[in-house]
Amino acid sequence: MSEASVFNPSRLTLARERVGLTKRALAELVDLTPKTISNLEKGEHYSTETVDLIAQSLKYPIKFFFDSDIAKPTEDNASFRSFSRVTATQRNAALAAGAYAFMVGDWLNDNFHLPEADIPDLSGYDPELAAIMLRNEWGLNDRPIRNIIHLLESKGVLVFSLAEENTQVNAFSCWQNGEKPYVFLNSFKSAESSRFDAAHELGHLVLHKNTENKGKEAEIQADTFASEFLMPTTAIAARCTKVKSVSEILKEKQYWFVSAFALAYKLHKTGLMTDWLYRSACIEMSQKGFRKKEPLTRPHERSQVIAKILDQLRTQKKYTKHIAAELQLPEKEVSKLFFNIATVTAQSHEATPPTKVRKPKLHLVE
């Protein structure tokens, strides 16, 4: 990271958006006027004392605000799951997390040999056909995908956690410079819902790399892709001819690692459940509270890449605080991106960056 000595107003905007504050709210927090914050974010009337006050209030290293611009996902290239329900504040906070993920991703690539991106461009293909093509290309055949995060990482996708405490920002994906694919998942949801979100975002990556990735049609396409990718029609038709009741749905969903509602929808769509059986099953599952709490849920999937990197760093007595110190980020932000795998240690605003680690090659298991 370069040693800049000039205040960078864009970094103040990014930090404010990440913590979900308006200019007025930040002004109230640090006992300044909204005009002062507005001027600061324009690069006007800057003082070290004011920036230091803001850094302490937001719990950011002061050096964070004195470095070069940070690339971040934009509304144009980021595909948000349930985009219409995301407020501007939530969207900006998620995009700011994406900017930090780009920083961390660059650091990971500089220090470790990560898998190259292997995400084909299937723009223009029917979503179900695209899912079948991708399964064949990746050698998955019709078997269940036991861990979709590990699969994505083995194909060069960097998967990070959003750790947002709301269900509006479900997930989003984007390409960094059109070359490196990223997927962000909200761990606040059930494991099964998060898996579907991951498949949905994979759909955006393969179907909409160079086309419109927003709007109702794009979301339907990504959903259709995800359903077929997780539950291939040919395999469902072969296995599930006798699945007619909720108890049978619950048993079969554990084979595919999907939600009860997702499986019921697939059975209905493939003609294995009549309209009447499907409606009856949905009513029963709703009455049992399955929309809010997934039954027979499994543990959340976690990043294999991050776990291996943290294991490697621990052998050198280095932890997330060292990554955060080198990037001049709050340690809690790095930990959030890392699915909170590592325990956050005491934040130090002036931590000394570590010496650069050797570049070991990670061996990933799908």
CORQUI-V183537 format. One record per residue. N is the residue number from 1. PSI is psi in whole degrees, -180 to 180 (999 if undefined). BURIAL is 1 if it has 9 or more other ideal C-beta (glycine too) atoms within 8 Angstrom, else 0. D_CENTER is the distance of its C-alpha to the mean C-alpha in Angstrom with 2 decimals. Layout:
n-><N & N>
psi-><PSI & PSI>
burial-><BURIAL & BURIAL>
d_center-><D_CENTER & D_CENTER>
//
This chain:
n-><1 & 2 & 3 & 4 & 5 & 6 & 7 & 8 & 9 & 10 & 11 & 12 & 13 & 14 & 15 & 16 & 17 & 18 & 19 & 20 & 21 & 22 & 23 & 24 & 25 & 26 & 27 & 28 & 29 & 30 & 31 & 32 & 33 & 34 & 35 & 36 & 37 & 38 & 39 & 40 & 41 & 42 & 43 & 44 & 45 & 46 & 47 & 48 & 49 & 50 & 51 & 52 & 53 & 54 & 55 & 56 & 57 & 58 & 59 & 60 & 61 & 62 & 63 & 64 & 65 & 66 & 67 & 68 & 69 & 70 & 71 & 72 & 73 & 74 & 75 & 76 & 77 & 78 & 79 & 80 & 81 & 82 & 83 & 84 & 85 & 86 & 87 & 88 & 89 & 90 & 91 & 92 & 93 & 94 & 95 & 96 & 97 & 98 & 99 & 100 & 101 & 102 & 103 & 104 & 105 & 106 & 107 & 108 & 109 & 110 & 111 & 112 & 113 & 114 & 115 & 116 & 117 & 118 & 119 & 120 & 121 & 122 & 123 & 124 & 125 & 126 & 127 & 128 & 129 & 130 & 131 & 132 & 133 & 134 & 135 & 136 & 137 & 138 & 139 & 140 & 141 & 142 & 143 & 144 & 145 & 146 & 147 & 148 & 149 & 150 & 151 & 152 & 153 & 154 & 155 & 156 & 157 & 158 & 159 & 160 & 161 & 162 & 163 & 164 & 165 & 166 & 167 & 168 & 169 & 170 & 171 & 172 & 173 & 174 & 175 & 176 & 177 & 178 & 179 & 180 & 181 & 182 & 183 & 184 & 185 & 186 & 187 & 188 & 189 & 190 & 191 & 192 & 193 & 194 & 195 & 196 & 197 & 198 & 199 & 200 & 201 & 202 & 203 & 204 & 205 & 206 & 207 & 208 & 209 & 210 & 211 & 212 & 213 & 214 & 215 & 216 & 217 & 218 & 219 & 220 & 221 & 222 & 223 & 224 & 225 & 226 & 227 & 228 & 229 & 230 & 231 & 232 & 233 & 234 & 235 & 236 & 237 & 238 & 239 & 240 & 241 & 242 & 243 & 244 & 245 & 246 & 247 & 248 & 249 & 250 & 251 & 252 & 253 & 254 & 255 & 256 & 257 & 258 & 259 & 260 & 261 & 262 & 263 & 264 & 265 & 266 & 267 & 268 & 269 & 270 & 271 & 272 & 273 & 274 & 275 & 276 & 277 & 278 & 279 & 280 & 281 & 282 & 283 & 284 & 285 & 286 & 287 & 288 & 289 & 290 & 291 & 292 & 293 & 294 & 295 & 296 & 297 & 298 & 299 & 300 & 301 & 302 & 303 & 304 & 305 & 306 & 307 & 308 & 309 & 310 & 311 & 312 & 313 & 314 & 315 & 316 & 317 & 318 & 319 & 320 & 321 & 322 & 323 & 324 & 325 & 326 & 327 & 328 & 329 & 330 & 331 & 332 & 333 & 334 & 335 & 336 & 337 & 338 & 339 & 340 & 341 & 342 & 343 & 344 & 345 & 346 & 347 & 348 & 349 & 350 & 351 & 352 & 353 & 354 & 355 & 356 & 357 & 358 & 359 & 360 & 361 & 362 & 363 & 364 & 365 & 366>
psi-><136 & 155 & 92 & 143 & 4 & 135 & 134 & 104 & -29 & -28 & -32 & -45 & -43 & -45 & -41 & -45 & -35 & -38 & 1 & 33 & 142 & 170 & -39 & -43 & -40 & -41 & -42 & -36 & -40 & 8 & 47 & 175 & 151 & -32 & -38 & -45 & -43 & -42 & -41 & -42 & -10 & -4 & 20 & 148 & 44 & 145 & 145 & -38 & -41 & -44 & -38 & -39 & -45 & -42 & -44 & -40 & -38 & -6 & 46 & 147 & 137 & -33 & -19 & -36 & 3 & 58 & -179 & 170 & 151 & 126 & 144 & 157 & 150 & 167 & -26 & -38 & -1 & 129 & 112 & 131 & 134 & 50 & -39 & -23 & -2 & 124 & 165 & -40 & -44 & -41 & -44 & -38 & -41 & -41 & -35 & -40 & -37 & -37 & -43 & -36 & -37 & -42 & -47 & -40 & -42 & -40 & -43 & -44 & -31 & -28 & -14 & 152 & 104 & 157 & 144 & 151 & 130 & 60 & 104 & 153 & 109 & 30 & 138 & -15 & 151 & 135 & -41 & -41 & -39 & -41 & -42 & -44 & -43 & -41 & -44 & -43 & -37 & 3 & 32 & -21 & -135 & 12 & 156 & 149 & 108 & -36 & 104 & -29 & -45 & -39 & -49 & -43 & -36 & -19 & 16 & 9 & 130 & 121 & 123 & 159 & 139 & -35 & 32 & 135 & 55 & 161 & 4 & -45 & 83 & -50 & 162 & 165 & 162 & 168 & 133 & 115 & 26 & 10 & -40 & 119 & 140 & 143 & 135 & 128 & 139 & 114 & 5 & -15 & 177 & 159 & -40 & -41 & -39 & -38 & -43 & -40 & -42 & -43 & -37 & -46 & -34 & -39 & -44 & -42 & -40 & -29 & -27 & 28 & -42 & 20 & 177 & 126 & 19 & 166 & 167 & -43 & -44 & -37 & -40 & -42 & -45 & -38 & -43 & -43 & -48 & -43 & -45 & -35 & -39 & -31 & 81 & 133 & -42 & -40 & -39 & -44 & -33 & -33 & -33 & 26 & -23 & 7 & 103 & -12 & 168 & -41 & -37 & -34 & -44 & -36 & -44 & -30 & -27 & -22 & -39 & -9 & 46 & 172 & 159 & -41 & -38 & -41 & -43 & -42 & -43 & -42 & -40 & -44 & -35 & 1 & 10 & -12 & 132 & 166 & -44 & -45 & -40 & -47 & -43 & -43 & -43 & -41 & -46 & -43 & -36 & -44 & -31 & 1 & 20 & -19 & -30 & -31 & 113 & 129 & 152 & 44 & 160 & 167 & 150 & 142 & 149 & 162 & 128 & -38 & -49 & -42 & -43 & -39 & -43 & -38 & -42 & -42 & -36 & -31 & -21 & 12 & 41 & 148 & -171 & -29 & -28 & -38 & -46 & -41 & -40 & -34 & -5 & 45 & 156 & 136 & -35 & -31 & -38 & -43 & -39 & -44 & -30 & 26 & 22 & 33 & -41 & 148 & 130 & 128 & 177 & 132 & 132 & 123 & -19 & 38 & 146 & 126 & 144 & 165 & 152 & 135 & 161 & 166 & 77 & 155 & 131 & 139 & 112 & 147 & 126 & 999>
burial-><0 & 0 & 0 & 0 & 0 & 0 & 0 & 1 & 1 & 1 & 1 & 1 & 1 & 1 & 1 & 1 & 1 & 1 & 0 & 0 & 1 & 0 & 1 & 0 & 0 & 1 & 1 & 0 & 0 & 1 & 0 & 0 & 0 & 0 & 0 & 1 & 1 & 1 & 1 & 1 & 1 & 0 & 0 & 0 & 0 & 1 & 0 & 0 & 0 & 1 & 1 & 1 & 1 & 1 & 1 & 0 & 0 & 1 & 0 & 1 & 1 & 1 & 0 & 1 & 1 & 1 & 1 & 0 & 0 & 1 & 0 & 1 & 1 & 0 & 0 & 0 & 0 & 1 & 1 & 1 & 1 & 1 & 1 & 0 & 0 & 1 & 0 & 0 & 1 & 1 & 1 & 1 & 1 & 1 & 1 & 1 & 1 & 1 & 1 & 1 & 1 & 1 & 1 & 1 & 1 & 0 & 1 & 1 & 1 & 0 & 0 & 1 & 0 & 1 & 1 & 0 & 1 & 0 & 1 & 0 & 0 & 1 & 1 & 0 & 1 & 0 & 1 & 1 & 0 & 1 & 1 & 1 & 1 & 1 & 1 & 1 & 0 & 0 & 0 & 0 & 0 & 0 & 0 & 0 & 1 & 0 & 1 & 1 & 1 & 1 & 1 & 1 & 1 & 1 & 1 & 1 & 1 & 1 & 1 & 1 & 1 & 1 & 1 & 1 & 0 & 0 & 0 & 1 & 1 & 1 & 1 & 1 & 1 & 1 & 1 & 1 & 0 & 0 & 0 & 1 & 1 & 1 & 1 & 1 & 1 & 1 & 1 & 0 & 1 & 1 & 1 & 1 & 1 & 1 & 1 & 1 & 1 & 1 & 1 & 1 & 1 & 1 & 1 & 1 & 1 & 1 & 1 & 1 & 1 & 0 & 0 & 0 & 0 & 0 & 0 & 0 & 0 & 1 & 1 & 0 & 1 & 1 & 1 & 1 & 1 & 1 & 1 & 1 & 1 & 1 & 1 & 1 & 1 & 0 & 1 & 1 & 1 & 0 & 0 & 1 & 0 & 0 & 1 & 0 & 0 & 1 & 0 & 1 & 1 & 1 & 0 & 1 & 1 & 1 & 0 & 1 & 1 & 1 & 1 & 1 & 1 & 1 & 1 & 1 & 1 & 1 & 1 & 1 & 0 & 1 & 0 & 1 & 1 & 0 & 0 & 0 & 1 & 1 & 0 & 0 & 1 & 1 & 0 & 1 & 1 & 1 & 0 & 0 & 0 & 1 & 0 & 0 & 0 & 1 & 0 & 0 & 0 & 0 & 0 & 0 & 1 & 1 & 1 & 1 & 1 & 1 & 1 & 1 & 1 & 1 & 0 & 1 & 1 & 1 & 0 & 0 & 0 & 0 & 1 & 1 & 1 & 1 & 1 & 1 & 1 & 1 & 1 & 1 & 1 & 1 & 1 & 1 & 1 & 1 & 1 & 1 & 1 & 1 & 1 & 1 & 1 & 1 & 0 & 1 & 0 & 0 & 1 & 0 & 1 & 0 & 1 & 0 & 0 & 1 & 0 & 0 & 1 & 0 & 0 & 0 & 0 & 1 & 0 & 1 & 0 & 0>
d_center-><24.38 & 27.34 & 29.75 & 30.00 & 32.53 & 31.96 & 29.85 & 26.85 & 26.41 & 23.09 & 21.57 & 23.09 & 21.54 & 18.06 & 18.69 & 20.21 & 17.40 & 14.84 & 17.16 & 17.67 & 21.32 & 23.62 & 26.32 & 28.81 & 26.82 & 26.40 & 30.11 & 31.08 & 29.08 & 30.95 & 34.17 & 34.26 & 34.80 & 32.15 & 34.28 & 33.83 & 30.03 & 30.28 & 32.68 & 30.54 & 27.58 & 30.17 & 31.36 & 34.63 & 36.72 & 34.54 & 35.79 & 34.51 & 35.44 & 33.34 & 30.21 & 30.88 & 31.20 & 27.85 & 26.20 & 27.81 & 26.88 & 23.14 & 23.35 & 22.41 & 24.44 & 27.07 & 26.59 & 23.11 & 25.03 & 27.36 & 25.53 & 24.60 & 22.22 & 18.48 & 16.79 & 13.81 & 12.07 & 14.54 & 14.96 & 16.70 & 14.21 & 10.89 & 10.76 & 9.93 & 10.43 & 13.72 & 14.21 & 17.74 & 16.99 & 14.84 & 17.31 & 17.72 & 17.15 & 13.82 & 12.73 & 14.21 & 12.63 & 9.04 & 10.45 & 12.18 & 9.26 & 8.29 & 11.97 & 12.03 & 9.38 & 11.88 & 14.60 & 13.38 & 12.66 & 16.18 & 17.59 & 16.39 & 17.89 & 20.98 & 21.56 & 20.61 & 21.18 & 17.90 & 18.10 & 18.74 & 16.64 & 18.23 & 16.68 & 19.75 & 20.28 & 21.44 & 21.86 & 24.82 & 24.79 & 24.91 & 21.48 & 23.17 & 25.05 & 22.02 & 20.41 & 23.78 & 24.16 & 20.86 & 21.74 & 25.14 & 24.03 & 21.84 & 24.72 & 23.11 & 26.08 & 25.91 & 24.77 & 21.87 & 18.57 & 18.68 & 15.26 & 12.77 & 10.34 & 13.61 & 14.67 & 11.85 & 12.37 & 16.07 & 15.78 & 14.37 & 10.66 & 8.82 & 5.91 & 4.69 & 4.82 & 5.37 & 8.68 & 10.10 & 13.31 & 13.52 & 12.87 & 13.08 & 9.56 & 8.37 & 5.36 & 5.80 & 6.74 & 9.58 & 12.31 & 13.63 & 17.34 & 17.24 & 17.08 & 13.88 & 10.96 & 7.32 & 4.37 & 0.74 & 3.20 & 6.26 & 8.77 & 11.52 & 12.23 & 14.33 & 13.49 & 14.87 & 12.97 & 9.58 & 11.22 & 12.35 & 9.09 & 8.07 & 11.60 & 11.52 & 8.95 & 11.14 & 13.93 & 13.01 & 12.83 & 16.22 & 17.89 & 17.09 & 16.81 & 20.09 & 20.54 & 19.58 & 16.07 & 16.83 & 19.40 & 20.59 & 21.59 & 18.33 & 16.53 & 19.41 & 19.19 & 15.55 & 16.54 & 19.67 & 18.05 & 15.72 & 18.85 & 20.96 & 18.58 & 18.24 & 21.84 & 24.15 & 27.04 & 29.70 & 28.62 & 28.27 & 31.70 & 33.20 & 31.90 & 31.72 & 35.09 & 36.15 & 33.06 & 34.62 & 33.95 & 31.17 & 32.19 & 31.90 & 28.45 & 27.30 & 28.84 & 27.37 & 23.79 & 23.73 & 24.64 & 21.73 & 19.14 & 18.40 & 19.25 & 22.91 & 22.53 & 20.54 & 23.33 & 26.05 & 24.84 & 24.87 & 28.33 & 29.63 & 28.38 & 30.00 & 33.19 & 33.23 & 33.32 & 35.71 & 34.87 & 36.81 & 35.14 & 31.66 & 32.52 & 34.22 & 31.31 & 28.84 & 31.40 & 31.92 & 28.26 & 27.78 & 30.88 & 29.60 & 26.45 & 24.02 & 21.98 & 21.18 & 21.32 & 20.65 & 23.78 & 23.98 & 20.32 & 19.10 & 17.22 & 13.44 & 12.29 & 11.32 & 10.85 & 14.34 & 14.15 & 13.44 & 16.08 & 18.55 & 18.18 & 18.79 & 21.70 & 23.07 & 22.96 & 24.66 & 27.56 & 28.11 & 27.80 & 24.71 & 21.65 & 18.57 & 21.19 & 22.48 & 19.29 & 18.94 & 22.65 & 22.58 & 19.92 & 21.54 & 18.44 & 18.65 & 18.03 & 16.16 & 13.38 & 13.15 & 13.40 & 10.59 & 8.18 & 10.22 & 9.72 & 13.12 & 14.79 & 17.36 & 19.65 & 19.71 & 23.20 & 25.32 & 24.09 & 26.51 & 26.62 & 28.76 & 27.53 & 28.90 & 26.52 & 26.99 & 28.71 & 26.63 & 25.93 & 27.14 & 24.88 & 24.72 & 23.43 & 20.87 & 21.88 & 19.12 & 20.05 & 18.61>
//
